[in-house]
Amino acid sequence: SKQNYMSDLRLLLIGVLSFSFCIPIAPYFHGKGKVTATSPCDSWQLLFSKKLSQIEDDGYSLTVSTTTTFFQRWMAKVKSFQPGTLIIVRHGETVLNYNDTFTGWIDSDLSERGIKEIEYAANLILERGYNVDVTYTSRLKRAIRSAWILNMGLNQLYKPVYKSWRLNERMYGDLEGRNKAQVVQELGEDAVQQFRTGFFGRPPPMSPTHPHWHGRERKYSDLQQGEIPMGESLQDTMERAEVLWHSRIKPDLLAGKNVMVMAHGNSLRGIVKIVDNLTAEEITRVWIPNGIPLVFKFQHRNMTPIAMKDAVSPLSGQFLEKEGLLRAALAKEKELAQRVPGYEAWLASTSSNSVLMPSPTIRTQFDPILSSLNRLNYERELMNLAAMNGSVLEALKLTSPDRNYSQVTSSLQQFDIPSIANNRRNGTTKSQRKRPISTTKTQRKRISFPSKGNSTVNKLVIIRHGKTEYNKMGIFTGWEDAPLSEEGRAEARRAGKLLLKHKIDFDIVYTSWLSRAIETAWLVLDEMDLLWLPISKTWRLNERMYGALTGLSKSMIKEIYGDKQFKQWRRSYTTRPPATSSFSSVYPGNDDRYVKNVRDVRFSMFESLIRSISHGKVELHRKFPKTESLKDCMSRTIPYYTDIIVPNSIEKGKSVLISSSENAIRGLLMYLCGIPEDKINEVEIPTGLPLVYNFEKRCIQLLDDGKERENSVGLVSEYNFGSSPDLLFKPCSSDDEEDSSDDSGCFLDGYGLGDKSYKHDPIIRIVENDEDDYEVDVDDEFSEEIESDEW
């Protein structure tokens, strides 16, 4: 618009003037609608980006303004500029899909076969070489979980995911939760087909007394009562999806971003109708199967879709697989698991990824991309086997590593496996998932944080990611993207159960770009049934950058350089470890996730020069950290908290979860709890433990886990908070203990706090069960830690 270009011209003039007189430019932070700069030189960077931080929108309030930069809008007018690729994927199968139930807005989760379908979709996208820059999905967990599995398979968990109700499935009104065959018997086939396959027909409306009335669900609390549909036609569903297309998806494509839309059959048909400009009659003949990516490419500027090879009329896009092939392969896989001893164990050892993350042993043995492609090849061999009644033994020879193939060869030779019959049963093996997803959980009732007298309501919980294999081996991890270990995943799930038990709710989650922190947040939300919450990811919450120490054993560093130097590098507030080189594999400037996505770091003249010389062309390169002291780490985490989290969430009364790494959290707690610089090195942060910040007392509290303890062993002393836990929990002084007034009363032994006394109770007690309480599903591992009587 004219206003945008005038604004860009003004920013250009400011930028040129600022850059002309600047030496180094300090980092700055971008808030909603404003930019806070730490020096006048920062303003020139606005030329390159009007929305600098990768702050995820919560999807609640859609706006017609775009997030494209000046440079991207200018490039869009160049004839050779190509828009991004659109990848459309329908979520995997759910239990209600399998049972032929009208699902609509019912929050049904994926079935085992649905999980397999999305894992396969990720492998198909990976095989074709597509990258996803941004994902749009609905607020229903079957789509959200599908997006998570697919982005994990692409190793892109750090990319933004926008969750919008506008991409929800069609709302089937009074029919939601009912079997389709029974509805046909009741209403007649003609009436049902009119709203199932027609464009304008609506089902009978849902009333507020319906057991699935969605006006009671917190995930839609931002909508006005009249905005929650009572029942929708296909046209209604497409019209609400069209708003998202014009306000967000299309501008992202015009900016050159590859966009994935992970949603539902009818909302995706609305997107397809717009892309291919289909008529109402044509779109009723379009069917989008579960878990098969549909790819659209566009010509420059006018966004005209390109007719792709093997496109099926009336669509111009291309499905990456034929419908039905994968399900036949999954059925064959299930048949093998039932008939061949040891087959399930063999399959688990060759799987490219599990439901949430590849197991550490597999991930370390195989390159993730090669492992995924190996799995894709295996599934295709099963497809051929199901279609041609070929030899099971020969198919496995083609796809299995020798070390696994030999384990089941003798068993397979005993069987002559017939061709697969047509069935719709679940074709997956439970060995693929350590913890099956419950699809029958009732909606849980929650309350917000309890008020602390007249003080501000506590809304901030900080959690360090669960253990990684690097943690267990004593390796400096830093910005290396080490995955959670199985122990770390268990820690995250326990944290989610504990938060759920205390009825603590969240409104938004902030985390880093490191998968160990992102997955910890995800697992916590999964246990709390809050996957629909926005997760805002930023590199500014990353762990401290350990420079040349990254990936090295702490024991080795101590042995080579001595204990004194080791402690200084590791715990000093201002001392930096040795810097890594510009061309080191651990330097963030050689990692595409930072090079292609970070916009709020200044350009480096030195890095730009040496890379331009090295690559033989002019390149602009940003000044990423080559090493950091704790002070350096805090210089990015604390301003992010004060300039982004506080005004956008805390001050608006939102409950916040921050999932990050130890040194980023230590910096935050130093600021929040008023810890002196010379004392912060005495503080340790346990993995997977929720820390509740008390705004009024400026201290940390732990959540009571319900275990019975002797007075000599308190909850605080069970965890390693370093040599000075008093800095976090505010112990009583002798004067405090002598003072009997209520304002300075101390919490002594007898409260399960150990041998020390505290000014403020460091434990948040479990709320006694009442008539509004609910059951908590726990697995065997956690059931020993919480007894129903104690709860």
N, C-alpha and C positions, 0 to 999 in steps of 0.2 A: 504494500500500500504506500501511498505518498507519505504518510506519517512515518512508516518504517524507514524509508529511504532518507528522509530528512534527519531522522534520529541517527542513522548510520553515518551520514555525512558529518554530523556534529561530533560523533564519537571518533571518526577518522581524523578530524582536525585536532581534537584533544590528544589523540594518540600520537600524531606526528609531532606536535609541540612537546609532549611529555617525553617521547623517545629521544628527541633531539638533545635534551639536557640531562638524560638519565645515565647513571652507571648501572650497577645491578638493581634489579627490581625485586622487592620483597614479595613473598606470596600473599595472596589475598583470598578472601572468602566471599562466596556469592550466596545471598539469601533470596527469598522470594520477593522479587520486585526491587531489590536494591543490591548494591555491591559495596562492601566495606573494604577499603584498601589501606594497607599499612604505610604507603608512601605515595606521593603524587605521581610517581613513575608508573604505578600500577594501571592507570586508566587507559594506557595505550593498548593493553591486551583486550579491551572491550571490542576493539576492531575485529578480533578473531572469534569472539563468542559473546552472545548476549545472555546465555544461560550456561554458566561455566561449570558448576558442580553437577555431578551425576546424582542429583537428589531425585529419588523416585517420587512421582506423584502418587497420591493415594487413590486416584481414580474416582474420588467422590464428586468433585466439581469439574466438569468438563468446560473447557474454554475454547474459543475459536482462535486464540492466538497460538502461533506455532513456536517451536523451540529451535527453528533453524537459525544458523548463524549468517552473518553478512556474507561471508565467503561462500557458503553453501547456496544462498539465494542467488548470488552473482553467477556461480558456476552452473546453476540450473538454467541460465539463459544462454549458455554456450552450447552450440549445436551438437558437439561431440559428447556432452555430458549425459551419462546414463542414470536413470533413476535406479533405486535399489530393487532387489528381488523380493517378492511377496511369497511366503511359504504358509500355506493354510493346512492345519492338522486338526482333525477331530479327535477328541480325547479317546483313550482306550475304553474297552468294554467295561461296564459296571454290572453288578449283580442284578440290578433292576432292568438293565438292557437285556440280559440273558433271560430273565423271567417274563419278558414282554409286558412290562409295567409302564404306565404313563409316568414318566419321571419328572420332566419339567424342572422346576426350581427345587425339588427335593435334593438334599445334599448327599447323594449316594456316592460312595467311594469306588475306586477301581477294583475289579476282580483280578485274580491271578493272571488270567489271559489278557486282560486289559493292560496290565503292567508289561507283559511280554510284547504286546503290540506297540507300545510306545518305545520300549527299548529297541525294537526292530526299526521303528521310524527314525530314531536317532542314528542308527547305523546306515540307513539309506541316505540320509542327509549328509552324513560324514563321507560316505562313499562318493557322492557327487561333488564334494568340495565346497558346499555352501557354509557360510558363516552367518550367524544371527546376531544382529546388533541390538535389537530390542524385541521383547516379547509382550504381546497383549493377550490377556486371558480373562476369564469371567471370575466371579466370586464363589464359584462352586468347586468343591475340592477335587472332583474328578478331573476338571480341566487344569486346576492349579498343580495337582500332583503330576499330571501328564507333562506340563511345562517344566516342572522340576526335573523329572526323569530325563526328558529330552535334552535340556540344557546341561545336565550333568554328563550325559553321553557325549556332548559336544565340547566338554571341558570349558563351559562358559557360564558358570554359576554367578560370576560377578556382574554379568550384564543385567540391565534393568528389566524388571517385569512389572507391567501395569495391570492391575486387577480391576475390571470395570463391570458393574452390573449390566451394562448395555450389551455385553457379550453373553449374558446368561442364556440358557436354553429357553425355548418358547414356553410360556406359562400355560399349562393345560387346565387351569381352573379347577372345577370340582372333580375332574377325573384324575388328578394327581394321586398316585399311590394305588390306583386300581388296575386290575389286569385288563389288557386290551380285548382279549376274547370275551370276557364277561361283559365289558361295555358294549361290544357289538351285539351280544345277545339281548341286552337291555334296551339299547337305543336303535338298533338296526344298522346293517352294514352301510346303507346309503348315507345315513346321518353322520356316522363316524367318518366315512371317507370324505365327506364334504369339508370337515375341518382338518382332517389329517393330511389330505393331499391337495385340497383347494387352497386358493390364495387369500380369500376374504373370510372364510368361515371361522367362527369362534366356537370353542367348546363351552359347555355350561359354566357360568361364573362360579368362582370360589367365594364362599362367605367367610367373614372373620371367625366364625365358629368351627370352621374346617380344621381337622387335626393338623394339617400342614400349612395353616395360614402363616404366610411369610412376614406379615407385619410384626410378629413377635420376635423375629430374629435380629440380633444386634448388628449383623453384617449389613443390614439395610436401614439402620437407624438414621442415616443421613438423608434418606429419601422422605419426601412428603408422603402423607398417607395416601393421597390420590395418585402418586407416582407408582405405587406397587400395583401391578396389574392384577385384575380379578380373573383374567383369562385372555389369551391372545390368539389372533389369527397369524398366519405366516407374514402377512403384510405388516402387522403391528411389530413383530419381532424384528423384521428387516429395517423398519423405520428407526427404531432405537439404536440398532447397530450402525446405521448410516451416519448418525451424529458422530460416533467415535471415528468412523472412517474419515470424514471431512475435517475433524478437529485435530486428530492426532496421527492416524495411520498414513494417510496420503501425504501430509507434510513431511513425515519421516522418510517416506519413499522418495519424494522429490529431493530431499537432502542427500540422497545416495545411500541411505541406510537399508540394510536387509532386515525385513520385518517378518516375524513369525506371529501368526494369530492362532492360538490354541484355544479352541472353543467348542461349540456344540453344533449339531447338524443344521438346525434352522437358523441360528445366528450367523453361521458361516455361509449359508446360502444367501443371506442378505448381503454379505460382502461380495460374494461371487456375482450376484445380480448387478451390483454397481460396477464391478471391474469389467465384466463382459457386456454390460448394457443389455441384459436379457429382458424379455417381456415377462409379464405375470404368468403367461401360459408356459413359457420355456423354463422358468425357474422351478415350476412344480415337477418337472421331469428330471431335475438334477438331484443326484444322490451322492453324498459324501460319506464314504465308509470310515469306520474307526481306524485310526492309527496309520493311514496311508497319506503321506505328504502330497499336497497339490501345489505345484510351483507355477507362479506367473512371473513373466518378465515383460518390461515395458519399453516403448520407444521414448526418445528424449522429449522433454517438456510437456507434450500433450497427454502423456500417460496412456497412450494407446497400447493395449496388450498385444504382445507378439504371439502369433499362432505357433505353438511349440510342436516339435515332433511327437507323434503318438497322442496328440490331444484328442479327447473324445468330444464330439459335437454335443451340445452347443458351446462347450467351454474352449477357451484358447489355452488354458493352462494344462500342465502335464502331471498326471499321477505317477509317482516314482515306483509303483508296484501295482500289479493287477489284484483286484479284490478277490479274497478267498484263498489265495495261495498261502499266506502266513498261517491262517487258521487250520488249513489242512496239515501244514508242517507241525503245528503245535499239537494237533490231535495225534499225529504219528509219534511225536516225542513222548506224549503221555502213554501211548501204547507200548513203546519201548521201555519206559520206566516201570510199567506194570509187569512186563513179561521177562525182562532181562535183569538178573541179579547184579547189583553193583552199578547199574546204569545211572541212577540218580547221583551217586557220588562222583562218577566220571563227568557227568554233565555240569555239576557244580564247579568242578575244577577247571573246566574249559570255558565257562561262561565269562563273557567280557565285562559284565557289570551286574551287580546285585540291584535290589530295589532302590537303595539309597546311595550306595557307594561301592566301588570295587573293593574286595577284601585286600588288606595290605600285602599279603603274599602274592596274589595275582598281579596287583598293580606294580609291585617292584620287579616282577619277573618279565612282564610284557610292556611294551610301549602301548599306551592307551588306545591310540589310533589303530595300530596293527591288531591289537586284541579285539577291538570292535569289528574290524573288517573280517577277522578270522571267524568271529561269531556269525556275522552276516553270511559268509560263505557256507558255514555249517547249516544254517537254516535253509538256505537255498537248496542244498543237497537233500535235506529232508523234504522239501517241496517236490523235487524230482522223484524222490522215493515214494511219496504219497501218490503221485500221479501215474508212475510207471511200474509200480510193484517191483522195484529193483532190489538189489542185494543190500541189506542193512550193513553188512560187513564192509562192502566196497565203499559205501557212502562214508562210513566212519574213517576208513583209511585215508580218504581224501582230505579230511578236515581236522583230524585229531593229532596232537603232538605224540610222538612215539612213547613218551613216558606215561601218557594216559591211555593210549590205545591198547597197550599190552595188558592193562588191568581188566579189560572186559572182553577181550578177544575170545577166550575160551567159552565164556557164557553165551556170547552172541552166536557162536557156531552151532549151538544146540537148537536154534530156533529158525523156523522158516516164516518170517513175518509177512502176512498177507497185506494186500492194499487196503487203504483206509476207507471205511464207509463214511457217508456224509452224515456228520452229526454236529451239534452245536455245543457240545459239552466243553467244560473248561479243560484246555489242553496243556496246562503247565504243571510243573512239579513244585511241591512245597519246599524242597530243599533250596530253591532259589531265594527264599525269603526266610530270614531268621525269625521275623516277627510278623505274622499275617496281619493285614489291615482289617480292622473291624468295620463292617458295613452296616451294622445294626445298632450302633450306639444311638441312644436317644440324645436329644439336644440337652447340653448341660447348662444348669442355671448358675450364673456368676454374679458377683457384686464387685464394685470397684474397691480401691484401697480404703481401709477404714480411716476416719478422721482422727488426728492426734489433737484432741482438745480444740482450741481455737486456731491452731497452726495450719500451715499449708498441708494439704493432703499429700502423703508420700506417693510419688508416681514414678520413681526411678529405680530400676533393678539392673545391676551390672553383673555380667557373667563372663568369666574367662572360658575360652573354648575348651572342649574336652581334650584328653591326652591324644597326642599323635605318636607315631612310631619314632619320630625325631626326638620328642620329649623323653620317651622311654629309653632311648639310646644315648641321651645326653649330648645332642648335636645342636649347634647354633642354627636356628631355623630362619629367623628374620623374615624377609619377604618371600622366601621359598614357599611354594604352595603345597605343603605337606598335608595329606589327608588325615582325618581322624582315624585312630585305631578302633578296634571293636570295643575296647575298654572306654575310649573317649565317647563313643556313641552311647554306650550304656550310661555314662555320667550325664550326658545331655538329656537323655530320656528320664532319668531319675529327677533331674532338675525340673523338667516339665511337670512330672507327677507331683512334685512337692509344691510348686507354684499353684497348680490346680487345686490341690488339697487346701491350700490357704486362701482359695477363692480370689487370687490376685489376677487381675485382668490387664491387658495391654491394649493400646490404641495404635502404636507404631513401633517398629523395630529398626534400630540403627546397627550396622555392622560394617566390617571392612571388606576389602576385595579378596581376602584370603578364604579359600574354601573351608578351612577348618572352623573359622568363625561363622561363616554363612550356614554351614551344615549344623552347627551347634544351635543356632537360632531356629533353624528349620525344625529340628527334632524337638526342641522345647515347644514350639507352636503346634507341632503335630500332636504331642501328648495333650495339649490344652485345647485341641480342636479349634485352633485359631489360624489355620493356614491362609485364610482370606485377608489377614492383616497386611498392610504395606510393609515391605522390607526395604529400607533405604541403605544402599551400599556406597561406601566411599573409601578411597585409598588413604584418606587422612586418619582412619582408625586402624591402619595396618600396624603390625608389630614394628618395633625398632629395627632399622636397617643395620645389620652387623658387619657390613663391608666385607673385607677379605676373610673374615672369620666364618661367614655363612657356609653351612654345610660341613664344617669341621667339628671334630669331637672336642668337647670341653676338657676332657681328661688329657687329650693330646696337647691342647693349647697350654694347659697348666704345666705339663711336663716340659714343654719346649721353652716357655717364656717365664716360668716361675709363678708361684701362687700370688705374689704381690701384683705383678703386671696383669695376671688373669683377672683378679678381683677389680683392679682399676678399670680395665676395659669393660667388664661385665656390670659393675655396680656403681661406678663413679657417675656423678650427675653431669659433669661437663666433659669428661674425657671420651674421645671418639676412638673406636677400634681402627686398625689400619684400613685405609680406603681401598675399595676394589677398583679395577681398571675400567676404562670406557668400553672395552670389548670383552669383558668377563661375562660369562653366562649368567651370573647372579646379579649383574647390574640391571636395574629396572628399565633402563633405556634400550635394552635388547629384548624386552618382553612386550609382545604386541598388545597385551591388555593395557599397558600404560602408554605406550607410544601412540596407539590409535584412539584412546579414550580419555586420557587426562587433558584437560583444557585450562586448569587453574594453576599452572606452574609456568614461570617465565621461560623464555628461550635462552639458551646458552650459546654465546658467541664461539667459545672454544669447542664445545661439542659439535656445533653446526659446521665449524671449519674442518675439523679432522674427519668427520663423516662425509662431508662433501668431497674432500680429497680422496678418501678411501673408496668411495663409490663412483667417483668420476662425474658427479652431477650435484647441483645445488640442493642442499637439504637443510631444513630447519629442525633443530633438535632441542628438546626441553632440558632444563637443568634438574634431573632427577638425583636424589641423594645417592652418593657412593658409600657413605657411612653416616651413622648418627650416634650422638650421645643421647642420654635420656632427656637432656634439655632440648635437643633438636626435635626429638619425638614429641615432646610436650608442646613445642611451638606450632605443631600442626593439629594436635588432638584437642587441646584446650580451646583455641579459637573456634574450632569446628563445634565444640560443645556450646560455647557462649554465643556464637553468631548464628548457628543453624539450629541446633537441638533446642536450646532454651526458647528463643522467640517463636519457633515454628511448632513446638510441641509442649514444653514444660509450661510456658506462660499461658498457653491455651487450655490448660487443665488436662492434657493428655497423659496417659500412663505410658511410660517409655521403657523398653528393654534395650540395653546396649550389650552386644556380643562382640568381644574383641580379644586381643592378646595381652600378655602380662604387662609389658612395658607401657602400652597405650593406656591400660587400666591404671597402672601405678601413677602415671601422669595425671589422669583424671582425679584419682583419689587424693593426690597431693594438693590439687586445687580445691576439691570439694571439702576435704577434711582439715585443710590448713596445716599440712605436714611440712616441716622445714626442709629446705633443700639438702642439708647435711644429714637428714634422718631418713629420707625416702629409700636409701639403699638398704635399710633394715627391714623393709616391708616385702613380703612375698604374697602372691595371689594364687590360691588353690585352683586347680582346674575343675570346671563343671559345677561350681558352687554358686548359687544365686546370692548376691550381696545386695541387700535392700538399703538404699541411702535414706537417712532421716534428715530432711531439709532443715527442720527446726533445731535439732541437736548437733548437726554437722558431724554425724558419725555413721558407722555401718551397723546393720543388724542382720542376724542370720535367721533363717526360718526353722522353727522347731520341727524335727523330723519324727517326733513321737516315740523315740527310743527311751527306755528307762535307763538312767545313769546314776552311778554313785556320785556323791558330792565331790569326790577327789578327781573325777574325770568329767569335765564339762564339755559342752558342745564346741565352745570356742577353742579349747585346747586340743581338740581332736584333729584340727586342720593346721597346716603349716602356714602361718601368716608371717613367718620370719622371726627375727629376734626381738621385734618391737610391735607386737599386736596391739599394745596400748595406744599406738598412734591412730588406730582405726576404731577402737571400742571405748575410749575415754574412761580409764580407770579412776576410782576414787582416790583422793589423797587422804592423809591422816586427818586433816582438818574437816574434809567432807564427812568422814565416818563419825567424827565427834558431833557434827551438827545433825540434829534430829529433825530439822525442818523438812517439810514435804518437798521444797524446791531442790534440796541437795541430798535427798535420801539416797542411800547406796543399795545396790543389789548384791547381796552377800551369798555365801554358800547356803545350800538348801534349795536354790533355784536351778540347780544343775549347771552352774556356770563355772565350776572348777574352784581353784583355790583363791582366785582374785575377786575383788569387788569392783563394781562399775557404777559410774554416775547415772547411766541410763541402761535400762534392760537391753542387753545385746541380743536377746532372743525375742522373735515375734511368735507368740504362743498360738497354738492351733485353736481355731474357733470351735467351740463345742457344737456337736451335731444338733441340728434342729430340724423342723419339719420341711425346710427348704433344701436340706443337704441332699447329696446325690452319691451314687456309687462310683468308685474309681476303679477302672479296669487296671489290674497290675499283672505283670508276668511273674513267673516263678522266681526270677532273680531278685525281684524287688519285694515280693510278698513276705519274705522273712524279715524285712526291715520295717514294715508297717503292719500292725495288727489292727483288725477292725475294732476291737474293744478300745484300744488306745486312741484311735481316731475319734 
